[in-house]
């Protein structure tokens, strides 16, 4: 598989995975602060990608995913947040 094909496959896989997670994230009532943090994180990832700084983009993406996973797990531990009764 050529590098370009690998990159296309990797990007598609990331999009597919994001699509699988999105419905779960949409069920959570995110605080304004958490939403702002996520937007800032997205901007940092985008800036690093545009600049071609692979190491920074990877680091920012890892941090973003770690924070999102921790937030999701914390919310899942609170049943009222997941079913809208919070």
HUPE-V231651 format. One line per field, one symbol per residue. phi: phi as a letter, one per 20 degrees, with the letter a starting at -180 (. if undefined). psi: psi as a letter, one per 20 degrees, with the letter a starting at -180 (. if undefined). burial: b if it has 24 or more other ideal C-beta (glycine too) atoms within 12 Angstrom, else e. A space follows every 50 residues. Layout:
# HUPE-V231651
phi->???
psi->???
burial->???
This chain:
# HUPE-V231651
phi->.fgfffffffffffffffffeggffffeefffffffffffffffffffff fmeffffffffgfffffffffffffffdgffednee
psi->pqgghgggggggggggghhhhghghhipnqqhghgggggggggggggggh ijngggggghgggggggggggggghhinhhhhjjj.
burial->eeeeeeeeeeeeeeeeeeeeeeeeeeebeeeeeeeeebeebeebbeeeee eeeeeeeeebbeebeeebeebbeebeeeeeeeeeee
